[in-house]
Amino acid sequence: MDFSGINQYVTEVERCMRTTPRRASEGEKLKVGLDLGTCFTVIVVLDENGRPLACEMESSNALKDGVVVDYHAACETVKRLKASAEEKLGRELAECTIAMPPGTEQTDSRTHRYVAQAAGMEVTGIIDEPTAANLLLGLKDGAVVDIGGGTTGISVIENGRVVFVADQPTGGTHLTLVIAGNRHIRFEEAEAYKLDPANRSEVLHLTTPVIEKMGQIILDEVKGYDVKTLCLVGGTCCLEGLDKVIERYTGIAVMQPGNPLLITPVGIALAHGNPAYAL
C-alpha cells in the first residue's frame, strides 16, 4: 500500500495547526470531526470537498480507556479547541461527528455527545475509531489497528467492507505505567520520558512485553479471518519500532502511515455528513 498521497494529505492537516489556508465562507458546508482521546483531544475541520481547513489539538487526561472520567475537563478542552478553530475560520462550528472505540457501551457514547453539546456542537454522526481511520486509508483487505492511549481497536476489512470490530483496554497508557514502575518516577514524568526521541531505544526495550501483548490481542481478534496485512494508526504507534515488534510477534505484514496520530481524527471528519454514520 502506497502511503505517499495519504502522508501528503496529513501534512496539509498538520500545517493547519500553524496557519489556516482560508476562512470559511458563510453557508459553506463543513466536515467537522471531534476525537476525544485518552491522551489527546482533536478537532479537524475539512471543506465539503475534504480539503483541510483547521486542526486543533490539546493533551488531555479527561478520558481513561475511551471513557470520560472528568466531564468538566473534557468540556473545557473541547470549548477551547472549538473557539480556536472558529476564530481562524471566521465561522461557528455548529455540529460534528464523533468516534468511539468499537463495542463501547451506549452510556459512554452518550457522554461523548454531551461533551460536544456542552461545547456548542450538535452531534450528527458517530463512527467507531478504526473504521473512521479506514475512510482515509482505504484499505481493501486486512485489519486496521488503532492503538490509542487507552485501548487497541481493530477493524477487519474484506473487499473494502468492515466485517468485524473489536476493542481491548491496552494502549499507550500501559506503556507509560511500565516506564514509571521501572524508573520509579511519577506517571507524568514517565509520559514525558516516553515521548522524548532520545529515549526511544530504552522505551522500546522496556515496553516490548506490553507491545507483544497488543500483538496477541490482534491475533486473538482476527482469528478466523484471512488477514494478511495490518495497518497501524493511533498516537501510540508514533513510538519508533513498535510496528516492527508487532510484525515480528504476529507474523503478519505491518504497514504504518507517516503520522499515525492524525489518521483517525481526519477519518472522523471525513465521516461527517455521510448517511452511513448519521444518528
N, C-alpha and C positions, 0 to 999 in steps of 0.2 A: 504494500500500500504506500503510495507516494504522499507524504505529508507536506510537500513544499507549498502547495496552494493554501492548505489549512494554516500552516505556520505563518505565511504572509498575512492571511486574514487576521489571525490572532495578534500579530504585530500591530496591525491597524487598531485593534481594540486596545492594546496596551498604550498606544500613542494617545488615545482618548483620555487616559488618566492625567496626561500632562497638558493637553490642549484639546479644544473642541473643533472638529472640522468645519462645522457651520451651525448656526442657530436654526432650530426647527420652526417652520412656518406654522401659522395658526391654522388649525383644521387638518394638518398633516397627520396621517396615521403613523403611530409609533409602536414598535415592538419592545416591550419592557419585561425584563426577566429579573426576578429577585431570588437570590440564592442565600438562604440562611444556613450558613455552615457552622460546624463546631469551632473552627479556628478563624474563619473569615466570613464576613457578610459582604455580598457583592450585588450591585445593581448594574445591569448592562442595558443600554438603550440603542436600538437599531432603527433605521428608517424603514419604510414599508417594503423596500427592495432588499432589506437585510444588510445595508451598509452601516458600519459602526458610527455612532454619534456621541456616545458618552459611556464611561465606565468609572464607577466609584467603588472603592474597596476599603474596608477597615477591619482590623483584627478585632475579635470579639470572643468573650468567654460566656456568652449568654446561652449557649446550647451545649448539650452533652449527648453524644451518640445520636445526633439528629433530633433531639428533643429540647424544646425551650425550657430552661431551668431558671432563667432570670428574665421574666417577661418585661419588666421596666427597662432593663438594659438593652434588650433586643429592640424594643420600640424606639428608644432614643437613638440607637445606632442607625436604624433604617430611616428615621426622620432626618438625621444629619446627611446621610448619603443622598436621599431624595432631594433635599434642599440644595445641595451642591450641584447635582445634575440639572435641576431646574434652573438654577442661576446661569449655568453655562449654556443651556439650550434656549432659555427665554420662554419656556413652556411648562405648564403644570403637568406632572405625571399622575394621571387620574386612575389608571388601572395597570395591572401587571399579571404575569403568570408566575407561579411559584413551583418549586420542586420538592419532593420528599424522598427519603430512602425507600426502596421497594418494600412493600409489606407493612408500611407504617400504619399504626392504629388511626382510626378516624378522628379520635380526640386530639391526637398530635397534629394532624393536618389542619384541624380547626384552629389550633393555637397559632400556627404559622399564618393562617388567614387573618386572625385577629391582630397580629403584629403588623401586617401590611395595612390593614384597615385603620389601625391607630395612627399610622404614619400618613394617612390620607389617600391610600390606594385601594381600589376595589380589586379583589382577586377574581379574575375571569377565567382562569385556566390553571390546571395542576397536572404535573407530569412527574414520573419517577426519574431520579437523577441519572442513572446510566443510559436510559432511553433518551433523555434530553441530550446527553453528550453525543449520542449517535446521530442526532439530527445534524450535527456539524461534521462528524467523522464520516458518515455514510458507509459504515462497514456493512457488507452484504452477507457475510458468513463469518461466524466466530463469536467472541464474547467481549463486551465492553465491561471493564472492571474499573469502577470509580472508588478509589481509595482516598477517603477524606480524613478529617481529623478524628472522627469518632467511629465511623463504620466503613465497611467494604461492601459496595453494591455491585451486583452482577446482572447483566442482561445478555441472554443468549440470543443471537441473531441468526436466522435461517432465511435465505433468499430475501434479505432486506427487511424481514419481519421479526419483531420481538416475539419469541415463543416461550420465554421463561425469565422471571426476575427473582432475585433473592437479595438479602441483606444480612450482614453479620456484624456484631459490635466489636470490630477490631480495626484500628486506624492509627493515624499519626500520634494521637494522644498516648497510645500504648507504647509507642517508641520512646516518647518523652519520659514516661514513667520509668522505663528501663534505665535510661540515661541518668535520671535523678537518683534512682536507687544505687546504681553502680558508683556514681561520683559523690554521693551523699550531699546533694545540693537540692535547693527548692525547685519545684516544678517550673516556675518562670525562668529560673537560671538554666535549667536543662533544656527548655524550649529554645532559648537564645543560643545555647551551645549547639543544639541540633541544626539550627538554621545557618550557622557560621560555616561557609565553604572550607575554611581552614581545617575544620574538624571532620570533614567528610569520611576519611578512611576509618577513624576510630568509631564514629557514629554508626557506620555501616557494619563494622565488626561487632559492636555491642548489640545492635538491633537485629542482626541476621536471624536469630531464632524466632523473633516476632514476625519478621517478613516471611520466613518459611511457614509459619502458622497461617499467614494470609494465603500463601500458595496452597496449603492443604484445604483451606476453606474454598478456594476456587475449584480445586479438583473435586471436592465433595459436591459442590453445587452444579458443576457442568457434567457430572457423571450421567451417562445415558444419552448425551448429545455428542454429535460429531464435531467437536470444537478443535480446530487446528490452529487458530490464531487468537491471542489475547491482545486487546488494545487497552493500555493503561492510561487512566486520566485521574485527576484529583490532586490536591495540593501535596499529599504525602509522596506522590510519585516524583516530586521535584528533588528528592534525595537521590543523588547520583549513585548508580549501581544497584538500586532497588529492583529495577527491571531485570537485570542480569540474574539476581538471586531468584526471582520468581520464575524466570525462564528455566534456570538450572533445576529448580525444585520440581516444577510441574512437568517438565519435558515438552511444554507447548511453546511454540514460537510466540515471542512477545514484541509488540510494536508500541511506540510511545511518541506523541507529538512534542514539539519543542517546549511549549508551556502548558503542561497538563492541568495547572490550576484553573485556567480560564475556560477550558473546553466546556464544562458543564454549565457555568453561568451564561455563556453565549448560546448554548443549546436551549436553555430555558427561554431566553429572549426570542429565539427562532420559533419556539412553540407558541408564542403569544399570538392569538388570533386564529390559530389552527383549530378547526371544529373538533378534531380528534381528541383534543385535550381540554375542551371547554367544560366549564362546570354546568 
